[in-house]
């Protein structure tokens, strides 16, 4: 992740009509604190540079054309109080290991993107949480408020936006050092190039870090290389789509089972009007029980419109269940089944299965259940759960999933190459 050291100037507030309605935004306390924090963010140096974003866009164009495979993963939600160099390194190494296994199986270069250095905000299904008759604002990620169930912690605090920016800069600094180092071992497949990504949810933060591109012109989000719009904020008339339409970064959209083909086509028209491969990636999160029924029509209709986008599977978010202990969890077999369904559908339609998007960690946690040899059991969740939000695959489960998917790839030839290399490997085995 190299680039010019020149800082891009902040973009002044645009004149014109007010912003369209924005969902999932914090209700900040009244007073000057928010203005002061946003001004500080506006004066800060960019976290990423426009030439880095352009390089990722070029890599994702190869994904959209069927010439590369995207491996994207990391924390569900990063924690300001849990920043740890060893944990970050282990997660980066796990991501690199998954990419190495899948790249070899597919015989394609991989594009490695972390859910890190900015993944501090989460959309929620309810604005409040009730415990023992006490109602407080819901936890929206460390960018907004604290996880502890107290009035002080749950009150949105704009100072957290500045802390998130600083923590993201520190994480990026470490990631750049790791990917440039030569001390990886055979058990630690550190990627040589790692880009960063997060959900562009808190628009106050994203707008304050939007910068002008002094070379290419236009505007870009300097908070990360790739930003995505979540399932809850992809309304065509909403503020998130409007913001994303105006930045030059490569972007992605999460697409769930309720998305209609008409809505998806209009969304692609709005976000990628020039039909530029690498600009837009569609991350599908259907659930294992629905992927094979819902995805075919979406792919068929969009490809019929001549839309060249990257299709990526998120087998995590559609498969969340409640565990007996009260925690949220995900079954390894469901994650694998949705991924298998994604490959079956895309290859059956002659479309490149462009990548996988995982919530994972390199740490030895117990959050998702199952895996090789029984893996993690439900009884291990109370003692091994570390996520402040949704459950992640641990290192062993992540690599297990990669190897299982690699075996699947060998058995399911791609119609794009007439059965090609994967089928030849299967026949020879």
C-alpha positions as CSV (number, residue, x, y, z in Angstrom):
1,X,0.0,0.0,0.0
2,X,2.3,2.7,-1.2
3,X,1.4,6.1,-2.6
4,X,2.2,9.8,-2.7
5,X,2.8,11.4,0.7
6,X,0.9,14.5,-0.4
7,X,-2.2,15.0,1.7
8,X,-5.3,15.7,-0.3
9,X,-7.2,18.8,0.8
10,X,-10.6,18.4,2.5
11,X,-13.7,18.9,0.5
12,X,-15.7,21.9,1.7
13,X,-19.4,21.5,2.4
14,X,-21.3,21.5,-0.9
15,X,-23.9,24.1,-1.5
16,X,-27.3,23.1,-2.8
17,X,-30.3,21.1,-1.6
18,X,-30.1,19.4,1.8
19,X,-29.0,15.8,2.1
20,X,-31.6,13.1,1.6
21,X,-32.8,11.2,4.6
22,X,-30.2,9.0,6.3
23,X,-31.0,5.8,8.2
24,X,-29.1,4.2,11.0
25,X,-27.5,7.5,12.2
26,X,-26.6,8.4,15.8
27,X,-28.6,11.0,17.7
28,X,-25.7,13.1,18.9
29,X,-26.1,15.3,22.0
30,X,-26.8,18.9,21.3
31,X,-23.9,21.4,21.7
32,X,-20.6,22.3,20.0
33,X,-18.9,18.9,20.5
34,X,-19.9,17.4,17.2
35,X,-18.9,20.5,15.2
36,X,-15.5,20.6,16.9
37,X,-14.9,16.9,16.3
38,X,-15.9,17.1,12.6
39,X,-13.7,20.1,12.2
40,X,-10.8,18.1,13.6
41,X,-11.5,15.3,11.2
42,X,-11.7,17.7,8.3
43,X,-8.2,19.0,9.2
44,X,-6.7,15.6,9.5
45,X,-4.5,13.9,7.0
46,X,-6.2,11.3,4.7
47,X,-5.9,7.7,5.9
48,X,-5.6,6.3,2.4
49,X,-4.5,8.0,-0.9
50,X,-6.4,8.2,-4.2
51,X,-3.8,6.2,-6.1
52,X,-4.2,3.3,-3.6
53,X,-7.9,3.4,-4.2
54,X,-7.4,3.5,-7.9
55,X,-5.1,0.4,-7.7
56,X,-7.7,-1.5,-5.8
57,X,-10.3,-0.5,-8.3
58,X,-8.0,-2.0,-11.0
59,X,-7.7,-5.2,-9.0
60,X,-11.4,-5.5,-8.6
61,X,-11.9,-4.9,-12.3
62,X,-10.0,-8.2,-12.8
63,X,-12.4,-9.8,-10.3
64,X,-15.4,-8.6,-12.3
65,X,-13.8,-9.9,-15.5
66,X,-13.2,-13.4,-14.0
67,X,-9.4,-12.9,-13.8
68,X,-9.0,-12.8,-10.0
69,X,-10.7,-13.7,-6.7
70,X,-11.5,-11.4,-3.8
71,X,-10.9,-12.5,-0.2
72,X,-12.4,-10.0,2.2
73,X,-12.6,-10.5,5.9
74,X,-12.0,-9.4,9.4
75,X,-13.8,-8.3,12.6
76,X,-17.5,-7.8,12.7
77,X,-16.8,-4.6,14.7
78,X,-13.4,-3.4,15.8
79,X,-13.0,-2.3,19.4
80,X,-11.1,0.8,20.5
81,X,-10.2,-0.9,23.8
82,X,-8.9,-4.1,22.2
83,X,-6.3,-2.7,19.7
84,X,-3.5,-5.3,19.9
85,X,-0.7,-5.7,17.4
86,X,-0.5,-9.4,17.9
87,X,-4.2,-9.9,17.3
88,X,-4.1,-7.7,14.1
89,X,-1.1,-9.7,12.8
90,X,-2.9,-13.0,13.4
91,X,-6.0,-11.8,11.6
92,X,-4.0,-10.5,8.7
93,X,-2.1,-13.8,8.5
94,X,-5.4,-15.8,8.7
95,X,-6.8,-13.7,5.8
96,X,-3.6,-14.3,3.9
97,X,-3.9,-18.0,4.6
98,X,-7.5,-18.2,3.3
99,X,-6.4,-16.2,0.2
100,X,-3.5,-18.6,-0.4
101,X,-5.6,-21.7,-0.2
102,X,-8.4,-20.4,-2.5
103,X,-6.0,-18.8,-5.0
104,X,-4.2,-22.1,-5.5
105,X,-7.5,-24.0,-5.9
106,X,-8.9,-21.5,-8.4
107,X,-5.5,-20.9,-10.1
108,X,-6.2,-17.2,-9.9
109,X,-4.5,-14.3,-8.3
110,X,-6.3,-13.1,-5.2
111,X,-7.2,-9.6,-4.0
112,X,-7.0,-9.4,-0.3
113,X,-9.1,-6.8,1.6
114,X,-9.4,-6.5,5.3
115,X,-12.5,-5.5,7.4
116,X,-10.2,-3.4,9.5
117,X,-8.9,0.1,10.1
118,X,-12.4,1.6,10.1
119,X,-15.0,-1.1,10.9
120,X,-16.2,0.6,14.1
121,X,-19.9,1.2,13.4
122,X,-22.8,-1.2,13.1
123,X,-26.4,-0.9,11.9
124,X,-29.0,-2.2,14.3
125,X,-32.5,-3.5,14.0
126,X,-33.7,-1.4,17.0
127,X,-32.8,2.0,18.3
128,X,-32.9,0.9,22.0
129,X,-32.2,-2.1,24.2
130,X,-34.1,-3.1,27.3
131,X,-32.6,-5.1,30.2
132,X,-34.4,-5.7,33.4
133,X,-36.9,-2.9,32.7
134,X,-34.1,-0.4,31.8
135,X,-34.2,1.1,28.3
136,X,-31.0,2.6,26.8
137,X,-29.8,3.4,23.3
138,X,-28.6,0.4,21.5
139,X,-24.8,-0.2,21.0
140,X,-24.0,1.1,17.5
141,X,-20.3,0.3,17.5
142,X,-17.3,2.1,19.1
143,X,-17.5,5.0,16.6
144,X,-20.8,6.0,18.3
145,X,-21.1,4.7,21.9
146,X,-19.8,2.1,24.4
147,X,-20.8,-1.5,24.7
148,X,-21.4,-1.5,28.5
149,X,-25.0,-1.2,29.5
150,X,-24.9,2.1,31.3
151,X,-26.4,5.4,30.5
152,X,-22.9,7.0,30.2
153,X,-21.5,4.4,27.9
154,X,-24.6,4.2,25.7
155,X,-24.9,8.0,25.1
156,X,-23.5,8.8,21.6
157,X,-20.2,10.6,22.0
158,X,-18.8,12.5,18.9
159,X,-15.3,12.4,20.5
160,X,-15.3,8.7,19.5
161,X,-15.1,9.7,15.8
162,X,-11.7,11.3,16.4
163,X,-10.6,8.3,18.4
164,X,-11.7,6.0,15.6
165,X,-9.8,8.0,13.0
166,X,-6.6,7.8,15.2
167,X,-7.1,4.1,15.9
168,X,-7.6,3.4,12.2
169,X,-4.4,5.3,11.4
170,X,-2.5,3.2,13.9
171,X,-3.9,0.0,12.5
172,X,-3.1,1.0,8.9
173,X,0.5,1.8,10.0
174,X,0.9,-1.7,11.4
175,X,-0.8,-3.3,8.4
176,X,1.5,-1.5,6.0
177,X,4.6,-2.6,8.0
178,X,3.3,-6.2,8.1
179,X,2.7,-6.5,4.4
180,X,6.1,-4.9,3.6
181,X,8.0,-7.3,6.0
182,X,9.8,-10.4,5.0
183,X,9.5,-12.3,8.3
184,X,6.4,-14.4,7.6
185,X,6.7,-18.1,8.3
186,X,5.3,-21.1,6.4
187,X,2.4,-21.0,9.0
188,X,1.9,-17.3,8.5
189,X,1.0,-16.4,4.9
190,X,1.1,-12.6,5.2
191,X,-0.4,-11.0,2.1
192,X,2.0,-8.9,0.1
193,X,-0.7,-6.4,-0.6
194,X,-3.7,-5.7,1.7
195,X,-6.4,-3.1,1.2
196,X,-8.8,-1.9,3.9
197,X,-12.6,-1.7,3.9
198,X,-15.5,-0.9,6.2
199,X,-19.2,-0.2,6.0
200,X,-19.6,3.5,5.3
201,X,-22.4,3.9,7.8
202,X,-21.8,7.0,9.9
203,X,-22.1,9.7,7.3
204,X,-20.8,12.5,9.6
205,X,-17.5,10.6,9.8
206,X,-17.3,9.8,6.1
207,X,-18.2,13.3,4.9
208,X,-15.6,14.8,7.2
209,X,-12.9,12.5,5.8
210,X,-13.9,13.1,2.2
211,X,-11.1,14.6,0.2
212,X,-10.4,16.1,-3.2
213,X,-8.2,14.1,-5.5
214,X,-5.5,16.6,-6.5
215,X,-4.5,14.5,-9.5
216,X,-7.6,12.7,-10.9
217,X,-10.1,15.3,-9.8
218,X,-13.4,14.6,-8.1
219,X,-13.8,13.4,-4.5
220,X,-12.9,10.2,-2.7
221,X,-13.4,8.8,0.8
222,X,-10.1,8.9,2.6
223,X,-11.3,6.7,5.4
224,X,-10.6,3.4,3.6
225,X,-9.8,1.9,0.2
226,X,-13.2,0.3,-0.3
227,X,-16.5,1.2,1.5
228,X,-19.7,-0.7,1.3
229,X,-23.4,0.1,1.7
230,X,-25.2,-2.2,4.1
231,X,-28.4,-4.1,3.6
232,X,-30.3,-1.6,5.8
233,X,-29.1,1.6,4.1
234,X,-29.2,0.8,0.3
235,X,-32.4,2.8,-0.3
236,X,-32.3,4.4,-3.8
237,X,-33.5,7.8,-2.4
238,X,-31.4,7.5,0.8
239,X,-28.4,9.5,1.9
240,X,-25.9,6.6,1.7
241,X,-26.5,5.9,-1.9
242,X,-26.3,9.6,-2.7
243,X,-22.9,9.9,-0.9
244,X,-21.5,6.7,-2.5
245,X,-22.5,7.9,-5.9
246,X,-20.3,10.9,-5.5
247,X,-17.0,9.3,-4.5
248,X,-14.5,7.7,-6.8
249,X,-13.5,4.8,-4.5
250,X,-14.3,1.2,-5.5
251,X,-17.6,0.5,-3.6
252,X,-19.8,-2.4,-2.7
253,X,-23.4,-3.1,-1.8
254,X,-24.7,-5.8,0.5
255,X,-27.7,-7.6,-1.2
256,X,-30.1,-9.6,0.9
257,X,-33.0,-11.9,0.0
258,X,-35.5,-9.1,-0.1
259,X,-33.8,-7.3,-3.0
260,X,-35.9,-7.2,-6.2
261,X,-34.3,-7.4,-9.6
262,X,-35.7,-4.0,-10.5
263,X,-34.3,-2.4,-7.4
264,X,-30.9,-3.9,-8.0
265,X,-30.7,-2.8,-11.6
266,X,-31.7,0.8,-10.6
267,X,-29.1,0.7,-7.8
268,X,-26.3,-0.4,-10.2
269,X,-27.5,2.3,-12.7
270,X,-27.1,4.9,-9.9
271,X,-23.8,3.8,-8.5
272,X,-22.1,2.6,-11.7
273,X,-23.6,4.6,-14.5
274,X,-20.5,4.2,-16.7
275,X,-20.5,0.4,-16.4
276,X,-16.9,0.5,-15.3
277,X,-15.6,-2.9,-14.1
278,X,-14.1,-2.6,-10.6
279,X,-16.3,0.3,-9.6
280,X,-19.0,-1.8,-8.0
281,X,-19.1,-5.1,-6.2
282,X,-22.3,-6.9,-5.2
283,X,-21.9,-8.8,-1.9
284,X,-24.8,-11.3,-1.6
285,X,-26.0,-12.4,1.9
286,X,-29.0,-14.6,1.4
287,X,-28.8,-17.4,4.0
288,X,-28.0,-21.0,3.2
289,X,-31.7,-21.8,2.8
290,X,-32.4,-19.1,0.2
291,X,-29.3,-18.6,-1.8
292,X,-30.2,-21.2,-4.5
293,X,-33.7,-19.8,-4.9
294,X,-33.1,-16.0,-4.9
295,X,-29.7,-15.5,-6.5
296,X,-30.3,-16.9,-10.0
297,X,-32.9,-14.3,-11.0
298,X,-30.8,-11.4,-9.7
299,X,-27.7,-12.6,-11.7
300,X,-29.7,-13.4,-14.8
301,X,-31.5,-10.0,-15.0
302,X,-28.4,-7.9,-14.2
303,X,-26.2,-9.7,-16.7
304,X,-28.9,-9.3,-19.3
305,X,-28.6,-5.6,-18.8
306,X,-24.9,-5.7,-19.6
307,X,-23.8,-4.9,-16.1
308,X,-20.2,-6.1,-15.3
309,X,-20.0,-6.2,-11.6
310,X,-18.1,-8.4,-9.2
311,X,-20.3,-11.0,-7.5
312,X,-19.1,-11.9,-4.0
313,X,-20.6,-14.2,-1.3
314,X,-21.1,-13.1,2.3
315,X,-22.2,-16.4,3.9
316,X,-22.2,-15.0,7.4
317,X,-25.0,-12.5,7.9
318,X,-27.9,-14.6,6.6
319,X,-27.0,-17.4,8.9
320,X,-27.1,-15.9,12.4
321,X,-29.0,-17.9,15.0
322,X,-29.5,-17.8,18.8
323,X,-27.4,-20.1,20.9
324,X,-28.8,-21.8,24.1
325,X,-26.6,-19.5,26.2
326,X,-28.3,-16.4,24.7
327,X,-25.4,-15.4,22.4
328,X,-25.7,-15.0,18.7
329,X,-23.8,-17.7,16.8
330,X,-23.5,-19.2,13.3
331,X,-23.2,-22.8,12.3
332,X,-20.1,-23.6,10.3
333,X,-22.1,-26.0,8.1
334,X,-24.5,-23.2,7.2
335,X,-21.7,-20.9,6.2
336,X,-20.2,-23.6,4.0
337,X,-23.6,-24.5,2.5
338,X,-24.3,-20.9,1.5
339,X,-20.8,-20.6,-0.1
340,X,-21.4,-23.8,-2.0
341,X,-24.8,-22.6,-3.2
342,X,-23.1,-19.3,-4.4
343,X,-20.6,-21.3,-6.4
344,X,-23.3,-23.6,-7.8
345,X,-25.5,-20.7,-8.9
346,X,-22.8,-18.5,-10.4
347,X,-21.1,-21.3,-12.3
348,X,-24.4,-22.7,-13.4
349,X,-25.2,-19.3,-15.0
350,X,-21.7,-19.0,-16.5
351,X,-20.8,-16.1,-14.2
352,X,-17.5,-15.8,-12.3
353,X,-17.9,-16.4,-8.5
354,X,-15.8,-13.4,-7.7
355,X,-15.0,-13.7,-4.0
356,X,-15.9,-14.4,-0.4
357,X,-16.6,-11.9,2.5
358,X,-16.1,-13.3,6.0
359,X,-16.2,-12.2,9.6
360,X,-13.1,-13.8,11.0
361,X,-10.3,-13.4,13.4
362,X,-6.9,-15.0,13.9
363,X,-7.5,-15.4,17.6
364,X,-8.6,-18.6,19.3
365,X,-12.2,-17.5,20.0
366,X,-15.4,-19.6,20.3
367,X,-18.1,-17.7,18.6
368,X,-19.3,-19.8,15.6
369,X,-20.1,-23.4,16.2
370,X,-18.9,-26.5,14.3
371,X,-15.9,-27.2,12.0
372,X,-13.6,-30.1,11.4
373,X,-13.8,-32.8,14.1
374,X,-16.8,-31.2,15.7
375,X,-15.1,-27.8,16.0
376,X,-16.5,-25.4,18.5
377,X,-19.4,-26.6,20.6
378,X,-22.3,-24.6,22.0
379,X,-20.9,-25.2,25.5
380,X,-17.7,-23.3,24.6
381,X,-19.4,-20.1,23.7
382,X,-19.8,-18.6,27.2
383,X,-16.1,-18.8,27.9
384,X,-14.7,-18.2,24.4
385,X,-16.9,-15.3,23.1
386,X,-14.9,-12.1,22.5
387,X,-16.8,-10.2,19.8
388,X,-18.7,-7.1,20.9
389,X,-21.3,-7.8,18.2
390,X,-21.6,-10.7,15.8
391,X,-19.8,-14.1,15.9
392,X,-16.6,-14.6,13.9
393,X,-14.8,-17.7,12.5
394,X,-11.6,-18.4,14.4
395,X,-8.4,-19.1,12.6
396,X,-8.9,-22.9,12.5
397,X,-12.5,-22.5,11.2
398,X,-11.4,-19.9,8.6
399,X,-8.8,-22.2,7.1
400,X,-11.1,-25.2,7.4
401,X,-13.7,-23.3,5.3
402,X,-11.0,-22.4,2.7
403,X,-9.9,-26.0,2.3
404,X,-13.5,-27.2,2.1
405,X,-14.3,-24.6,-0.5
406,X,-11.1,-25.5,-2.4
407,X,-12.3,-29.2,-2.5
408,X,-15.7,-28.0,-3.8
409,X,-14.0,-25.9,-6.5
410,X,-12.2,-29.0,-7.8
411,X,-15.5,-30.9,-8.1
412,X,-17.5,-28.1,-9.7
413,X,-16.0,-27.1,-13.1
414,X,-16.7,-23.7,-14.5
415,X,-18.8,-23.5,-17.6
416,X,-16.8,-20.4,-18.6
417,X,-13.8,-22.5,-19.5
418,X,-15.7,-25.6,-20.6
419,X,-14.9,-27.6,-17.5
420,X,-11.3,-26.3,-17.6
421,X,-8.5,-26.8,-15.1
422,X,-10.6,-27.6,-12.0
423,X,-12.3,-30.5,-13.9
424,X,-8.8,-31.7,-15.0
425,X,-7.6,-31.7,-11.4
426,X,-10.7,-33.6,-10.3
427,X,-10.2,-36.3,-13.0
428,X,-6.6,-36.7,-12.1
429,X,-7.3,-37.1,-8.4
